[in-house]
Amino acid sequence: MAEHHFGQYPQHQQGGGRTHQMMGMGMGGHQHQQPRSHQMVKAATAVTAGGSLLVLSGLTLAGTVVALTIATPLLVIFSPVLVPAAITIFLVGSGFLASGGFGVAALSVMSWIYRYVTGKHPVGADQLDTARTKLAGKAREMKDRAEQFGQQNITGGGTHSS
């Protein structure tokens, strides 16, 4: 039935059916031959690409082993110099990084204080005012208690009662 369908509508055949018939390929051969050739091309491409990548991987591994073999004695010989140098570089870098971080923090705090003092109401100013009010209230309360305690000792004859 498929041959009847293709024979009935030759203009609708994929790839121009007449040229394939002139080359000696029948209708049935045309349908199976093209996908196989595409599969073979895909397989050949995959094998070529995969093989190339496998060769590159092997060369990279071999190069790494050779470089490590050459570098290991040099690292052992120069380790009394390299290890302290690496530690020194790490400490100097950490110091500069910490110094920069503290500098940024100090500038941020100074900027906040400047905005607070000039009345620009920076973020957190309300919390600071609330804490200052509470602290001032507790300080007054402690001052009053101290004055009461002092007056009790003076008027009570200096005796301490628990």
DRENLUMFI-451974 format. One line per field, with one value per atom (N, C-alpha, C, CB): x, z, y. Coordinates in steps of 0.001 Angstrom, whole numbers, plus 524288, in hexadecimal, padded with zeros to 5 digits. Glycine has a CB too. Example, Ala and Ser with C-alpha at 12.3 -4.5 7.8 and 13.67 -1.06 7.14 Angstrom:
<recs>
X: [83386/8300C/83390/82C2C/83232/83566/83264/83704]
Z: [81E78/81E78/81E78/82356/81BA8/81BE4/81EBE/8165D]
Y: [7E9C6/7EE6C/7F31C/7EE87/7F736/7FBDC/8001E/7FDAA]
</recs>
This chain:
<recs>
X: [80334/80000/80366/7FC58/807DE/80B50/80D87/80FC1/80ECE/810DD/80CA4/812F9/807DE/8038D/802EA/7FE74/80377/802DF/8071B/80314/80C05/8103A/80FC7/81587/80E0E/80D7B/8090B/80C92/80535/800B4/801F9/7FC3C/80551/806A6/80C8F/80494/80EE5/8148B/816AF/81631/813B0/8159F/81610/81216/8135F/81384/8179D/80E41/81A97/81E7E/822F0/8208A/824EB/8290F/82E1F/829C5/830C4/835CC/83554/8391D/830C2/83033/830E9/83423/82CE6/82D23/82F81/827D2/82F18/830FC/836ED/82F25/839AD/83F61/84158/841C3/83ECE/8407B/83F42/83DDB/83B03/839BC/83D9E/83421/83F82/8433A/84887/843BF/849CA/84ECC/84EB0/85041/84A44/849F8/847CD/84F33/845EB/843B6/83DDD/84533/83BB4/83619/83374/834B4/82E68/82B7C/82C53/825AE/82C5C/82D2B/832AB/82C2B/8368D/83BF3/83CC6/83FA3/839F6/83A77/838E0/8371F/834E6/832ED/836A1/82D97/83953/83CC5/84257/83CA9/843FE/84969/84AC2/84A74/84767/848A3/84936/84476/845A3/8467A/84B65/841CF/84CBA/8518C/85648/851F3/85646/85AC7/85B32/85A5C/856C2/856E8/858E5/8517C/8573A/8591E/85EF5/8563D/860D2/8666E/86987/8678F/86789/86A37/86A37/86792/865CB/86587/86949/85FEF/86973/86CF2/872A2/86BE9/873EE/87951/87ADA/879FE/87748/8785C/8791B/873E7/875B7/8761C/87B31/87172/87CAA/88184/88635/88201/88616/88A6A/88AE3/889AB/88677/88696/8880A/88146/885A9/886DF/88C7A/88352/88E6E/893E2/897A5/89509/89671/899CD/899EB/897F2/8955E/8952A/897DC/88F83/89776/89A16/89FFE/89858/8A1EB/8A788/8A95C/8A8D0/8A655/8A7C5/8A7CB/8A405/8A40C/8A3DD/8A8AF/89EE5/8AA25/8AED8/8B3C2/8AF6A/8B437/8B8C9/8B8FB/8B8B6/8B47F/8B459/8B5FF/8AED6/8B426/8B5B5/8BB8E/8B2AF/8BD90/8C32E/8C65F/8C486/8C4A9/8C760/8C741/8C500/8C2DD/8C26D/8C612/8BCC7/8C65A/8C9D2/8CF7E/8C8FC/8D0FB/8D662/8D79D/8D743/8D408/8D4F3/8D559/8D091/8D212/8D24D/8D755/8CD99/8D917/8DDFE/8E29B/8DECC/8E284/8E6C8/8E661/8E6C4/8E1AE/8E0F8/8E19C/8DBAD/8E09E/8E0DC/8E63D/8DF60/8EA87/8EF9C/8F0B4/8F3E8/8EEFF/8EFCF/8ECB8/8EE33/8E7F6/8E4E1/8E752/8DF47/8E97B/8EBFB/8F0EB/8ED4F/8F3EE/8F8BD/8F796/8FBE8/8F3A6/8F28C/8EE67/8F0DB/8EC78/8E85F/8EA14/8E69F/8EF1A/8F094/8EFF9/8F62E/8EFED/8EF32/8E977/8F2C8/8E71A/8E1CF/8DDB0/8E07E/8DE24/8DA37/8DA1F/8DB43/8DE95/8DE65/8DCAA/8E3BC/8DE2B/8DC82/8D694/8DF4D/8D46A/8CEBF/8CBF1/8CD36/8CE08/8CBA7/8CBF2/8CE62/8D068/8D10C/8CD47/8D6AD/8CCE2/8C94D/8C3AE/8C9D1/8C23C/8BCFC/8BBF6/8BC2F/8BFC1/8BF01/8BEC3/8C36A/8C21D/8C20A/8BCD6/8C6B7/8BB1D/8B613/8B190/8B522/8B1A8/8AD85/8AD9B/8AE1A/8B247/8B2BB/8B087/8B869/8B1DF/8AFC8/8A9D9/8B24E/8A7F3/8A24D/89F85/8A117/8A198/89F40/89F89/8A206/8A3FF/8A49E/8A0A4/8AA23/89FF8/89C1B/8969D/89C69/89560/8902F/88F31/88F89/89311/8926D/891FA/89702/894DA/89482/88F1B/89896/88CE5/8879B/883AD/88625/88447/880B9/8811B/881EE/885E8/886A0/88432/88C7C/884EB/8828B/87C9B/88465/87A7A/874CD/872BC/87343/87566/873BA/8742D/876FB/87886/8792E/87511/87EAD/873C9/86FB6/86A70/86F61/86947/8645A/86429/863A5/86874/86897/867F0/86DC7/86A77/869F2/8643E/86D7C/861B4/85C32/858BF/85A52/85A07/856F5/8578F/85897/85C6D/85D81/85B2B/8636E/85B48/8592B/85339/85B9E/850BE/84B12/8489D/848E7/84B85/8495F/84697/84DAA/8466A/84373/844D7/83D9A/8499D/84B17/8482A/85105/848B8/8462B/8481B/84737/8448D/845F6/8461D/84B22/84530/84571/84126/84503/83C88/8383B/839A7/83326/83C08/83D95/841B1/83FB3/8454A/8494D/846DD/84D70/8431F/8408A/83D75/83CE8/83ACD/837E0/83B8E/834BC/83FE8/843B6/84608/84815/8471F/8495A/8456C/84AED/8406F/83C6B/83BF0/83726/83BE4/83B95/84050/83B1E/844F0/849C1/849C4/84E96/847FB/847C6/843DF/84646/83F6E/83B97/83DD6/836AF/84094/84302/84741/84556/84A2D/84E45/84BD8/85199/84788/844E2/842CC/8405C/840A5/83E91/842E5/83BE9/8475E/84BC9/84DD8/85038/84DDD/84FA7/84BFE/84FEE/846DE/84312/843B0/83D79/84487/8454A/84A40/84597/84E4C/8532E/8526C/8579F/84F94/84E99/84B4E/84BD4/84756/84426/8476D/83F8E/84ACA/84E21/851D0/85149/853F7/8577D/854AA/85A0F/84FEE/84CF4/84B55/84822/84A21/848A6/84D41/846AB/851F1/85686/857EA/85B24/85721/85868/85476/8588F/84F75/84B73/84AED/84630/84C49/84BA9/8504C/84AC8/85431/85883/85CC6/85698/85CB0/860E0/86047/865EB/85BD9/85B1B/85932/8573B/85AD1/8595E/8553A/85E32/850C9/84CB2/84BC5/847B0/84AFA/84A2A/8448C/84D19]
Z: [80000/80000/80000/804A8/802CC/802EC/7FD88/806E0/7FA9F/7F55F/7F1E2/7F30C/7F2BC/7EFAD/7F0D1/7F0DF/7F5DC/7F75B/7F4CB/7FD5A/7F4FC/7F2AF/7ECC0/7F457/7EA74/7E4CD/7E2FB/7E2F7/7E64A/7E4DE/7E4DB/7E889/7E87C/7E8FD/7E89C/7EE3F/7E405/7E39E/7E511/7DE31/7E476/7E5B9/7EB96/7E35F/7EEC2/7F46C/7F6EB/7F6B9/7F3F3/7F640/7F86B/7F233/7FCD5/7FF78/7FC66/8051D/7FB6B/7F8D2/7F2F2/7FAFF/7F0AA/7EAFC/7E943/7E82E/7E911/7E819/7E2DD/7E875/7DEDA/7D9A2/7D97E/7D5A0/7DC2F/7DC08/7DE9B/7DEAA/7E2BF/7E562/7E210/7EABD/7DF23/7DBBE/7D74B/7D999/7D569/7D117/7D2FC/7CE9D/7D80A/7DA1F/7DB7A/7DEEC/7DAB1/7DBBD/7E110/7DB34/7E3D7/7E8FC/7E860/7ECF1/7EA0D/7E9CA/7EE19/7EA26/7EDE3/7F1E3/7F748/7F097/7F7AA/7FCBC/7FEC1/7FC5C/7FB4F/7FCDD/7FE7D/7F873/7FC26/7FD6A/80312/7F9AF/804F1/80A2F/80E5D/80AE3/80D88/81180/810EA/81149/80C3B/80B44/80DB8/8056A/80D3F/80F2E/8151A/80D80/81831/81DD8/81F71/82097/81CDC/81E2E/81D20/81B1D/818C6/81795/81B89/811FF/81D22/8212D/82646/821F9/8278E/82C58/82C0B/82D50/82781/826E6/82767/82197/8251B/82588/82B2D/82200/82DDC/8335F/836A4/83573/835A9/83899/83784/83734/83293/83142/833D0/82B53/833D4/83654/83C32/8353F/83E95/84432/8459A/8461D/84281/84387/842DB/83FE0/83ED6/83DED/84260/838B4/843BB/847F3/84D1E/84870/84E54/8533D/8537C/853F7/84F21/84F00/84FB3/849EC/84D28/84DB9/85359/84A27/855C6/85B3B/85ED8/85CF3/85DA8/860CB/86054/85F1A/85B8B/85AC0/85DAF/854E1/85D4E/8602C/8660A/85ED8/867EC/86D7F/86F25/86EC6/86BFD/86D30/86D1D/8695D/8693B/868FA/86DAC/863E9/86F46/873E1/878C5/874A1/87958/87DD7/87DC3/87DE7/87931/878C5/879F7/87347/877F6/8790C/87EC9/875EA/8814E/886E4/88A0A/888BD/888AF/88B7F/88ABF/88996/885F9/884EA/887E8/87EF6/887B8/88A80/8905C/88953/89280/89814/8997B/899BC/89610/896FB/896FD/892D8/8938A/89357/897D2/88E17/8992B/89D0E/8A2A8/89C6D/8A3B2/8A916/8AB88/8A940/8A8EF/8AB60/8AC2A/8A813/8A875/8A916/8ADC1/8A410/8AE70/8B2EE/8B80A/8B284/8B816/8BCD8/8BE08/8BC4C/8B9E9/8BAAF/8BC88/8B5A3/8BA21/8BB5A/8BF8D/8B681/8C1EE/8C5E0/8CAA1/8C7A1/8CC54/8D0B2/8CF65/8D24C/8CA6A/8C8E4/8C77F/8C43C/8C4BA/8C2C1/8C710/8BEDB/8CAE3/8CF05/8D243/8D28C/8D440/8D715/8D39D/8D967/8CE99/8CB0E/8CA57/8C5B3/8C9C7/8C924/8CE1B/8C7CA/8D2A1/8D791/8D810/8DC47/8D6B7/8D702/8D357/8D5B5/8CE8F/8CACB/8CCBC/8C562/8CF01/8D11C/8D58A/8D307/8D927/8DD97/8DBD9/8E191/8D825/8D635/8D372/8D26D/8D03F/8CD95/8D167/8C9C1/8D556/8D94E/8DC4C/8DD1F/8DD76/8E038/8DD09/8E18F/8D7F7/8D4A7/8D42C/8CF38/8D3B2/8D338/8D83C/8D1FF/8DCBB/8E1BB/8E277/8E650/8E11D/8E196/8DE3D/8E010/8D97E/8D60A/8D82B/8D08F/8DA2E/8DC68/8E121/8DDEF/8E48E/8E91E/8E77E/8ECE8/8E37E/8E186/8DF67/8DD46/8DC6E/8DA5A/8DECE/8D687/8E2AF/8E729/8EA1C/8EADA/8EAE1/8EDAB/8EA9D/8EE9F/8E580/8E25C/8E294/8DCAE/8E284/8E2D8/8E80E/8E212/8EC4C/8F17A/8F1EF/8F5C4/8F003/8F04D/8ED08/8EE77/8E88B/8E54B/8E810/8E00A/8EAA9/8ED7F/8F1ED/8EFA3/8F4D2/8F934/8F735/8FC4B/8F2E1/8F0A7/8EF3A/8EBCA/8ECB8/8EB44/8F01F/8E7BD/8F43D/8F907/8FBBF/8FCB3/8FC06/8FEB7/8FBBB/8FF65/8F698/8F37F/8F307/8EE0D/8F53B/8F55F/8F082/8F635/8ED7D/8E8B5/8E9B3/8E4C6/8EE87/8F03D/8ED18/8EFC9/8EDE5/8EB12/8ED30/8EB75/8EA77/8EC0B/8F173/8E801/8F4ED/8FA2C/8FE2C/8FA09/8FC8D/90032/9044B/8FD3E/902C5/90689/90AC5/903BF/9094C/90D20/910D1/90A5C/90EB4/911FF/915D7/90EA0/91403/9177F/91BC3/9145E/91A5D/91E3C/92250/91B8D/9208E/92431/927AF/92132/9257A/928A1/92CC9/92513/92B63/92F18/93384/92C4F/9321C/9361F/939B1/9339A/93776/93A8D/93E2A/936F1/93C32/93F79/943EC/93C2A/942E9/94703/94B31/944AC/9498F/94D5F/9507F/94A98/94DEF/950B6/954D6/94CD9/95388/95767/95BF0/954D0/95A91/95E98/9624B/95C16/9603E/96381/966C7/96011/9648E/9677E/96C13/963E1/96B1F/96F4F/9738E/96D23/97210/975EC/97922/97332/97683/9794F/97D26/9756C/97B8D/97F1F/983C5/97C39/982BC/9870E/98AC1/984F7/98895/98BCE/98F19/9885B/98CAF/98F93/993DC/98BE8/992FE/996F5/99B58/99489/99A1F/99E2F/9A1C7/99BC0/99F99/9A2C9/9A62C/99F5B/9A403/9A706/9AB77/9A37B/9AA69/9AE63/9B200/9ABCC/9B04A/9B375/9B6FE/9AFFE/9B72B/9BAAE/9B856/9BFB6/9B37A/9B0F9/9B155/9B345/9B32A/9B372/9AE33/9B7D2/9AD0A/9A811/9A920/9A541/9A6B6/9A768/9A267/9A93E/9A2DE/99E32/99D64/99E7E]
Y: [7FB68/80000/804DF/7FFFA/804AA/80936/80A43/8086A/80617/806EF/80935/801CE/8077B/80982/80F52/8067F/810CB/81649/81994/816E7/817C6/81AD0/81AE1/8189F/81698/81674/819F1/810E6/81AA2/81DB9/82383/81C9F/82544/82AD5/82B89/82D18/82B3C/82B99/830F9/82A3F/83506/83A3A/83B12/83E55/837D9/8386F/834FE/83738/83228/82EB6/831F7/82ABB/83045/8331F/83297/83124/836E0/836D5/83635/8328E/836CC/83663/830C8/839F0/82DBA/82821/826B6/825DE/829E7/82882/82817/82C87/82B98/82B59/8266C/8301B/824B6/81FF1/81B30/81F73/81B5A/816ED/8169E/81765/81B0F/81AF8/81908/8206F/819BC/81805/8123E/81B38/80FC5/80A33/808F7/807CF/80CB1/80BB8/80B47/81018/8071C/80660/8096C/8009A/8095F/80C3C/809EA/80C42/804E6/80268/8036A/7FC88/80362/80463/80A07/80307/80D77/81305/8140E/81657/8117F/81289/81088/81015/80C45/80A1D/80C09/80441/80D76/80EF0/8143A/80F17/81813/81D46/81D60/8211A/81B25/81B30/81841/818DA/8140C/81145/814A4/80C2C/81761/81AB5/81F24/81CEE/8213F/8254D/8230F/827BB/81E4D/81BCD/81AD8/816A4/8193A/8183F/81D51/815A5/82181/82697/82867/82AC1/827CD/8294F/8260D/828B4/82105/81D92/81EF3/817D1/81FEE/8215A/8267D/821BE/82A36/82F3F/82E8A/83327/82B72/82A8E/827C7/82760/823D8/82104/824A2/81C41/827EA/82B8E/82F84/82E6D/831E6/835C6/83338/83889/82EC2/82C11/82A48/82772/82830/82678/82AF9/823B4/82F65/833FE/835DC/83867/83611/837C6/833E6/83889/82EEC/82AEB/82B6D/8256B/82C70/82D39/8320E/82DBC/8365A/83B1B/83A30/83F8C/83730/835ED/832D5/832D3/82F03/82BF8/82F46/82785/832C5/8363B/839DF/8396F/83BC7/83F33/83C3D/84180/8377A/83449/83338/82F1B/831D4/830C3/835A8/82EB6/83A1B/83F06/8406A/84368/83F6D/8408B/83D0F/83FD1/8381E/83479/83614/82EC5/83777/8391D/83E20/839F3/841EA/846DD/845FD/84ACA/842A0/8417F/83EAC/83E3F/83B20/83854/83C0E/83418/83FDC/843AA/84791/8468E/8492F/84D4B/84B61/84FB3/8466D/8447F/84538/83EC5/843B1/844AA/84A7E/84245/84DAC/85352/8556A/85640/85388/85540/85371/85339/84EB8/84CC4/84FE8/846E5/85114/85413/8599D/8543E/85C17/86192/86243/86460/85E0E/85E95/861C5/8593F/86188/864F8/86AC0/863E8/86C10/87182/87282/872E9/86EC9/86F97/86FA7/86B66/86C25/86BDD/870DF/86728/872C4/877C6/87C4F/878FF/87C2B/88058/88031/87FD9/87B92/87B1C/87CE4/8756C/87B68/87D16/88303/87A72/88544/88AEE/88DBC/88C72/88BC7/88E31/88DD1/88B92/88951/888AF/88C8A/88317/88D05/89090/89645/88FD8/897BE/89D23/89E3D/89E23/89A91/89B44/89B8F/896D7/8982D/89852/89D78/893B9/89F5E/8A45F/8A8DF/8A578/8A90C/8AD36/8ACCA/8AD05/8A80A/8A73A/8A8EB/8A16C/8A762/8A8E2/8AECF/8A610/8B116/8B6B6/8B99B/8B850/8B7CD/8BA42/8B9A6/8B7EE/8B502/8B424/8B79D/8AE72/8B80C/8BB6D/8C11F/8BABA/8C2AA/8C80E/8C941/8C8FE/8C59E/8C65E/8C6A1/8C1EB/8C339/8C343/8C86E/8BEAB/8CA56/8CF4A/8D3CE/8D058/8D3F2/8D819/8D7D2/8D7BE/8D31E/8D284/8D47E/8CCCB/8D32A/8D4EC/8DAD5/8D244/8DCF0/8E2A2/8E573/8E434/8E357/8E5A2/8E576/8E2C9/8E10D/8E095/8E48C/8DAFF/8E4F6/8E8B0/8EE43/8E82D/8EF96/8F4D5/8F5EE/8F570/8F23A/8F2F7/8F357/8EE72/8F06F/8F095/8F5D9/8EC26/8F7B5/8FCA1/90144/8FD5F/9010D/90564/9051B/90569/90113/900C4/8FE6D/90606/8FB93/8F93F/8F41B/8F866/8F262/8EDCB/8E8DE/8EEE2/8E6B6/8E1EF/8DD2D/8E108/8D8CD/8D3EF/8D258/8CF84/8D112/8CF55/8D3B2/8CCB5/8D883/8DCEC/8DC8B/8E21F/8DABD/8DA33/8D641/8D883/8D1EC/8CDF6/8D030/8C904/8D337/8D594/8D96E/8D855/8DC98/8E056/8DD8A/8E3EE/8D944/8D63B/8D3EB/8D1DB/8D1B7/8CF70/8D3A3/8CC9A/8D83C/8DC83/8DE4A/8E136/8DE91/8E029/8DC2C/8E0D6/8D721/8D30E/8D337/8CDA7/8D3DF/8D408/8D8C8/8D425/8DD2E/8E1E0/8E11C/8E6BB/8DE8F/8DD7C/8D9EA/8DB0A/8D5CA/8D241/8D510/8CD73/8D882/8DB68/8DEF4/8DEA9/8E1A2/8E4F2/8E1A3/8E807/8DD14/8D998/8D7D4/8D4D3/8D664/8D4B4/8D942/8D270/8DDF4/8E297/8E39D/8E780/8E343/8E419/8DFFA/8E402/8DB11/8D6EB/8D7E6/8D18A/8D9AE/8DAC4/8DF44/8DC11/8E337/8E79A/8E5D3/8EC1F/8E289/8E087/8DD3F/8DD4B/8D9FF/8D6A6/8D9FE/8D2CE/8DE19/8E18F/8E47A/8E56A/8E642/8E915/8E571/8EBAA/8E084/8DCCA/8DBB6/8D7AC/8DB44/8DA2D/8DED6/8D8B0/8E386/8E820/8E8E4/8ECF3/8E863/8E93E/8E484/8EA70/8DFF1/8DB3E/8DA31/8D69F/8DD78/8DCBF/8D949/8DA77/8D872/8D586/8CFAC/8D706/8CDC6/8C825/8C61B/8C6B7/8C1A0/8BF3F/8BB28/8BCCF/8BB94/8B7B9/8B4C7/8BA48/8AFA1/8AC79/8AB69/8A771]
</recs>
